[in-house]
Amino acid sequence: MTVYDLSNFSDTPFGRYSDDSKHNGTAFREILIDKLKQARQDKTKLIVDFDSIKIGIGSSFLEEAFGGLVRKGYFTKEELTGELGVLDIKSDQDFYKKEIFAYINEAKLEG
């Protein structure tokens, strides 16, 4: 298992696109893609740790970063979630994991 501390990306992740913020969901998704591909190759999990972020993280950031993994065709829902999935979320706030996994499960492949 590999742990990625979200604060390594930003202490203030915000927004969906670069017009919203430098530290937006689209930019974070690009980091996730590489780390999740490595986890899949290594047959392990990537755990994204939210505990060091002291501000609330908006739904637009979370949906774009995590739901976008499925919408854009980088991963299937099954590859990310469940017993064999390569993604897990660590947070003192239970709703982050629930919300992120809901965005992944609700995502529809674009195109």
N, C-alpha and C positions, 0 to 999 in steps of 0.2 A: 504494500500500500504506500501511496505517496500523498503527502499532505501539502496543499498549497494554501498559504495564508492570504486571504483576499487583500489585506493591507499592503502586500507586496505590489499589488496593482495600483491601489489608491486607498487612502484613508477616507475619501469622500467619493465613492463611485456614484455616478448620477447620469440619468438620461439614457436614451436609446441610441442616438446618433451623434456624430462628431459636432454637429451644430448645437447640440445640447450641452456638451461637456467634453473635455479632453479624455476623461476617464468614464467613457460611456459603455453601454452594453455590447455594442458592435465590436469595440476594441477589445473588451474582455473576452468575448466569444473567440476571437482569433488566438488568444493565449490558451483558452480552454481546448480548442481543437488540437493543438500540438500536444498538450499534456494528456488529453484523453486518448489520442492515437497511441501515445507511448504506453499508457496504462493498458490499453487493449492488446498491444503487442506483447507486453510483459505479463499479460493475464493477471492483472491486479486491479485495484481500485484507486481512483483519484478522489481524495477527500478535500473539498473546498471548505476552508475554515473561516467562518464569518465572525468569530468571537472577538476579534480585535477591532472590528468596525463599530464605532460608538454612535453613529448616526443611523437613522432609519434608511433603508435602501428601497427605492421606489419600484413599483411593479414594471415600469417601462424598462428599466435596467435589467431586472431579473428575467422578464419575458424575452427580451432581445438576446441576452447572453445565453440563456439555457433553452428556452423554447426555440430560438433560432438555430440551435444545433440540429434539430429535427426538421424545421421548416425549410432550411437551406440544403438539406440532404447530406449533412456531414455524418450523422449517426441516425440509427433507428431508435425508437422508444425503447425497444427491448435491449439494445446495446447499452443504454444509459441506466436504466432502472431495473429493479428487481434483484433477485438473488445473484444472477450472473452479470448484472450491470456493472459498468466501469466507473460510475459516478456515485458519490455519496456527499452529503452536506453535514458539516459540524457547526452547530450553533446553539447557544443558550436559549435562543428564541425558536421554539418549535415551528412557528408559522413559516419561517424561511424554507425549511425542507419541504413542508406540505405545499407551499405556493410554487416552489421551483418544480417539484415533481408533477404538480397539476399542469403547469405550463408545458412541460415536456409531453405529458400524456394527451393534452388537448391539441398539440401542434399538428398541423396538416402540411404535408410536403407541398411546396409551391411549384407551380408550373404544370 
